[in-house]
Amino acid sequence: MAIVWEGIPQVEPSQAQQHGGVVLDVRERNEVEVKRVAGTKFAPMSEMNQYTLDKSGAWLGRFGLKPEDGCSAESPIFVLCGSGRRSQAMCELLVGCKRTHVANITGGIVNWEDKMGPETLER
């Protein structure tokens, strides 16, 4: 049974990897430069405030989350940050834009590295 917090499913890194879809990293540039999950999309949370009132989701294309990028409205999006707080906020923003298959990766990049191994990261 999946854990749900504030209406958002909370998943382990292995679940995100098994289900495919997009992994969206919302950490800041300086954090991503140190290490990142291979193949993730990047949308720093500090840039999201300007989009909080735009429920159309048009801004998603700026971050590679449009159908031409292989990310339809039905595509699963798994959101990752340092520990889980910023990614939870991004999940809520995505749900507000009518994205229905959104989940927060518990424990962020620290949990990902611990559970999936350092070899799954780019440095």
Backbone as CSV, one residue per row, in Angstrom:
resi,resn,N_x,N_y,N_z,CA_x,CA_y,CA_z,C_x,C_y,C_z
1,MET,0.831,-1.178,0.000,0.000,0.000,0.000,0.877,1.243,0.000
2,ALA,0.605,2.163,-0.898,1.414,3.370,-1.040,1.120,4.347,0.092
3,ILE,2.140,5.043,0.514,1.987,6.099,1.496,1.582,7.362,0.750
4,VAL,0.618,8.086,1.282,0.157,9.327,0.679,0.258,10.419,1.737
5,TRP,0.861,11.549,1.378,0.972,12.675,2.285,0.446,13.909,1.581
6,GLU,-0.506,14.588,2.211,-1.121,15.777,1.608,-1.662,15.477,0.206
7,GLY,-2.161,14.255,0.014,-2.749,13.873,-1.267,-1.756,13.447,-2.331
8,ILE,-0.472,13.427,-2.011,0.576,13.078,-2.979,1.183,11.726,-2.603
9,PRO,1.217,10.761,-3.538,1.884,9.484,-3.254,3.378,9.692,-2.974
10,GLN,3.870,8.967,-2.007,5.285,8.996,-1.634,5.888,7.657,-2.053
11,VAL,6.911,7.687,-2.894,7.476,6.446,-3.424,8.961,6.346,-3.137
12,GLU,9.429,5.129,-3.095,10.863,4.860,-2.970,11.509,5.023,-4.344
13,PRO,12.804,5.296,-4.389,13.488,5.437,-5.676,13.290,4.238,-6.601
14,SER,13.282,3.036,-6.051,13.123,1.840,-6.887,11.761,1.827,-7.574
15,GLN,10.731,2.325,-6.890,9.401,2.382,-7.490,9.386,3.359,-8.661
16,ALA,10.045,4.488,-8.491,10.113,5.474,-9.575,10.838,4.878,-10.775
17,GLN,11.915,4.174,-10.524,12.685,3.573,-11.615,11.895,2.474,-12.317
18,GLN,11.155,1.673,-11.586,10.361,0.581,-12.158,9.230,1.081,-13.041
19,HIS,8.605,2.189,-12.651,7.433,2.682,-13.371,7.786,3.516,-14.595
20,GLY,9.054,3.840,-14.776,9.412,4.679,-15.911,8.886,6.090,-15.711
21,GLY,8.662,6.788,-16.790,8.226,8.172,-16.672,9.409,9.102,-16.528
22,VAL,9.144,10.264,-15.977,10.150,11.314,-15.855,10.531,11.486,-14.392
23,VAL,11.834,11.615,-14.133,12.291,12.019,-12.809,12.655,13.492,-12.931
24,LEU,12.005,14.318,-12.134,12.195,15.762,-12.150,12.924,16.183,-10.888
25,ASP,14.111,16.745,-11.053,14.948,17.202,-9.944,14.685,18.688,-9.719
26,VAL,14.230,19.054,-8.526,13.912,20.458,-8.248,14.938,21.122,-7.332
27,ARG,16.100,20.488,-7.192,17.158,21.110,-6.399,17.756,22.291,-7.171
28,GLU,18.561,23.074,-6.504,19.178,24.247,-7.132,20.397,23.835,-7.946
29,ARG,20.790,24.711,-8.843,21.903,24.413,-9.766,23.165,23.963,-9.027
30,ASN,23.516,24.651,-7.941,24.735,24.275,-7.220,24.643,22.869,-6.630
31,GLU,23.449,22.422,-6.275,23.273,21.066,-5.753,23.389,20.032,-6.874
32,VAL,22.794,20.332,-8.014,22.804,19.413,-9.153,24.214,19.271,-9.721
33,GLU,25.003,20.326,-9.631,26.376,20.267,-10.128,27.223,19.277,-9.337
34,VAL,26.873,19.024,-8.087,27.617,18.081,-7.248,27.272,16.644,-7.619
35,LYS,25.968,16.353,-7.719,25.516,15.023,-8.136,24.066,15.096,-8.547
36,ARG,23.714,14.236,-9.512,22.329,14.158,-9.981,22.050,12.754,-10.491
37,VAL,20.778,12.393,-10.466,20.366,11.102,-10.992,20.477,11.168,-12.506
38,ALA,21.103,10.177,-13.090,21.281,10.144,-14.547,19.935,10.210,-15.259
39,GLY,19.843,11.081,-16.258,18.654,11.163,-17.099,17.507,11.997,-16.556
40,THR,17.711,12.721,-15.469,16.617,13.513,-14.907,16.416,14.825,-15.649
41,LYS,15.199,15.351,-15.537,14.888,16.708,-15.971,15.199,17.613,-14.780
42,PHE,15.462,18.881,-15.047,15.873,19.813,-13.998,14.987,21.048,-14.009
43,ALA,14.380,21.365,-12.868,13.542,22.559,-12.704,13.767,23.097,-11.294
44,PRO,14.730,24.000,-11.126,15.034,24.485,-9.779,13.821,25.120,-9.093
45,MET,13.595,24.728,-7.865,12.430,25.206,-7.124,12.427,26.722,-6.991
46,SER,13.593,27.343,-6.947,13.661,28.802,-6.806,13.028,29.519,-7.997
47,GLU,12.899,28.836,-9.129,12.291,29.440,-10.310,10.790,29.164,-10.393
48,MET,10.251,28.409,-9.445,8.850,28.006,-9.526,7.867,29.046,-9.012
49,ASN,8.294,29.942,-8.137,7.367,30.926,-7.574,6.621,31.710,-8.642
50,GLN,7.287,32.005,-9.746,6.633,32.776,-10.808,5.528,31.988,-11.506
51,TYR,5.447,30.676,-11.281,4.460,29.843,-11.967,3.328,29.354,-11.063
52,THR,3.361,29.686,-9.782,2.392,29.106,-8.858,0.945,29.446,-9.192
53,LEU,0.696,30.554,-9.857,-0.678,30.922,-10.195,-1.090,30.473,-11.591
54,ASP,-0.157,29.958,-12.378,-0.445,29.524,-13.747,-0.881,28.064,-13.729
55,LYS,-2.169,27.841,-13.673,-2.706,26.477,-13.608,-2.824,25.825,-14.987
56,SER,-2.465,26.567,-16.043,-2.564,25.996,-17.391,-1.488,24.943,-17.628
57,GLY,-0.389,25.062,-16.916,0.720,24.131,-17.126,1.580,24.469,-18.321
58,ALA,1.318,25.609,-18.972,2.105,25.999,-20.150,3.588,26.119,-19.816
59,TRP,3.899,26.478,-18.607,5.285,26.644,-18.179,6.058,25.331,-18.131
60,LEU,5.360,24.200,-18.122,6.033,22.904,-18.038,6.989,22.667,-19.200
61,GLY,6.658,23.209,-20.367,7.522,23.041,-21.525,8.899,23.636,-21.331
62,ARG,8.981,24.657,-20.519,10.276,25.295,-20.248,11.255,24.310,-19.589
63,PHE,10.717,23.298,-18.955,11.548,22.337,-18.225,11.540,20.949,-18.858
64,GLY,11.177,20.859,-20.140,11.200,19.583,-20.844,10.079,18.648,-20.466
65,LEU,8.948,19.199,-20.050,7.825,18.370,-19.612,6.622,18.547,-20.532
66,LYS,6.855,18.497,-21.817,5.768,18.629,-22.789,5.727,17.377,-23.662
67,PRO,4.630,17.164,-24.376,4.496,15.937,-25.176,5.655,15.712,-26.156
68,GLU,6.173,16.773,-26.754,7.297,16.611,-27.697,8.544,16.060,-27.013
69,ASP,8.613,16.214,-25.696,9.740,15.697,-24.919,9.454,14.304,-24.371
70,GLY,8.308,13.735,-24.780,7.935,12.418,-24.287,7.199,12.455,-22.966
71,CYS,6.647,13.609,-22.620,5.953,13.748,-21.338,4.551,14.281,-21.567
72,SER,3.615,13.372,-21.758,2.217,13.771,-21.953,1.578,14.064,-20.594
73,ALA,0.354,14.532,-20.619,-0.367,14.822,-19.368,-0.557,13.560,-18.534
74,GLU,-0.499,12.394,-19.164,-0.677,11.130,-18.449,0.647,10.495,-18.017
75,SER,1.760,11.050,-18.458,3.063,10.479,-18.101,3.329,10.614,-16.611
76,PRO,3.854,9.572,-15.991,4.204,9.691,-14.575,5.382,10.648,-14.399
77,ILE,5.289,11.489,-13.376,6.383,12.383,-13.020,6.739,12.104,-11.571
78,PHE,7.989,11.737,-11.343,8.509,11.463,-10.012,9.442,12.612,-9.648
79,VAL,9.143,13.292,-8.562,9.865,14.514,-8.217,10.853,14.244,-7.089
80,LEU,12.041,14.829,-7.250,13.175,14.573,-6.364,13.800,15.895,-5.933
81,CYS,14.218,15.974,-4.666,14.994,17.128,-4.206,16.076,16.612,-3.264
82,GLY,16.487,17.433,-2.317,17.518,17.001,-1.382,17.002,16.033,-0.336
83,SER,15.812,16.320,0.206,15.275,15.474,1.271,13.795,15.143,1.123
84,GLY,13.061,15.869,0.304,11.653,15.577,0.098,10.702,16.744,0.291
85,ARG,11.166,17.830,0.892,10.276,18.962,1.170,9.972,19.767,-0.096
86,ARG,10.992,20.155,-0.842,10.772,20.926,-2.072,10.059,20.095,-3.123
87,SER,10.383,18.828,-3.194,9.722,17.975,-4.193,8.242,17.799,-3.869
88,GLN,7.892,17.776,-2.595,6.478,17.707,-2.217,5.756,18.959,-2.709
89,ALA,6.370,20.129,-2.533,5.764,21.383,-3.002,5.594,21.377,-4.522
90,MET,6.580,20.853,-5.239,6.474,20.773,-6.700,5.366,19.809,-7.103
91,CYS,5.235,18.698,-6.411,4.151,17.759,-6.703,2.798,18.454,-6.584
92,GLU,2.631,19.232,-5.545,1.375,19.955,-5.349,1.136,20.942,-6.482
93,LEU,2.189,21.595,-6.942,2.079,22.525,-8.069,1.682,21.777,-9.341
94,LEU,2.274,20.632,-9.590,1.951,19.831,-10.775,0.511,19.326,-10.740
95,VAL,0.061,18.886,-9.585,-1.323,18.434,-9.449,-2.271,19.601,-9.739
96,GLY,-1.905,20.801,-9.308,-2.696,21.984,-9.598,-2.779,22.290,-11.085
97,CYS,-1.828,21.771,-11.852,-1.811,21.936,-13.314,-2.418,20.726,-14.015
98,LYS,-3.209,19.963,-13.289,-3.955,18.818,-13.830,-3.084,17.629,-14.210
99,ARG,-1.878,17.538,-13.639,-1.074,16.333,-13.815,-1.550,15.332,-12.781
100,THR,-1.962,14.171,-13.224,-2.570,13.208,-12.306,-1.623,12.115,-11.825
101,HIS,-0.560,11.876,-12.553,0.375,10.807,-12.181,1.665,11.434,-11.665
102,VAL,1.588,11.962,-10.460,2.703,12.661,-9.834,3.000,11.988,-8.504
103,ALA,4.280,11.802,-8.197,4.666,11.221,-6.912,5.951,11.866,-6.423
104,ASN,6.088,11.905,-5.124,7.272,12.444,-4.470,8.212,11.289,-4.124
105,ILE,9.480,11.420,-4.483,10.473,10.400,-4.130,10.945,10.689,-2.710
106,THR,10.630,9.777,-1.800,10.948,9.978,-0.386,12.449,10.066,-0.150
107,GLY,12.801,10.960,0.742,14.195,11.067,1.153,15.126,11.722,0.152
108,GLY,14.615,12.112,-0.986,15.404,12.860,-1.971,16.632,12.139,-2.489
109,ILE,17.609,12.939,-2.884,18.834,12.417,-3.505,19.626,11.547,-2.529
110,VAL,19.545,11.865,-1.236,20.266,11.076,-0.226,19.724,9.652,-0.195
111,ASN,18.399,9.530,-0.166,17.779,8.203,-0.169,18.036,7.483,-1.489
112,TRP,17.992,8.232,-2.602,18.253,7.623,-3.916,19.649,6.999,-3.926
113,GLU,20.639,7.765,-3.513,22.015,7.248,-3.522,22.157,6.056,-2.585
114,ASP,21.515,6.117,-1.422,21.590,5.027,-0.456,20.933,3.760,-0.988
115,LYS,19.746,3.892,-1.576,18.985,2.719,-2.019,19.388,2.216,-3.413
116,MET,19.721,3.135,-4.307,19.986,2.759,-5.700,21.480,2.643,-6.005
117,GLY,22.317,3.203,-5.148,23.748,3.123,-5.335,24.339,4.340,-6.029
118,PRO,25.566,4.681,-5.688,26.218,5.855,-6.274,26.434,5.733,-7.783
119,GLU,26.425,4.519,-8.291,26.633,4.326,-9.729,25.455,4.851,-10.562
120,THR,24.311,5.124,-9.921,23.152,5.653,-10.637,23.186,7.182,-10.723
121,LEU,24.240,7.771,-10.189,24.369,9.225,-10.171,25.455,9.692,-11.138
122,GLU,25.257,10.912,-11.642,26.279,11.582,-12.438,26.922,12.620,-11.527
123,ARG,28.202,12.799,-11.686,28.914,13.799,-10.862,29.652,14.756,-11.747
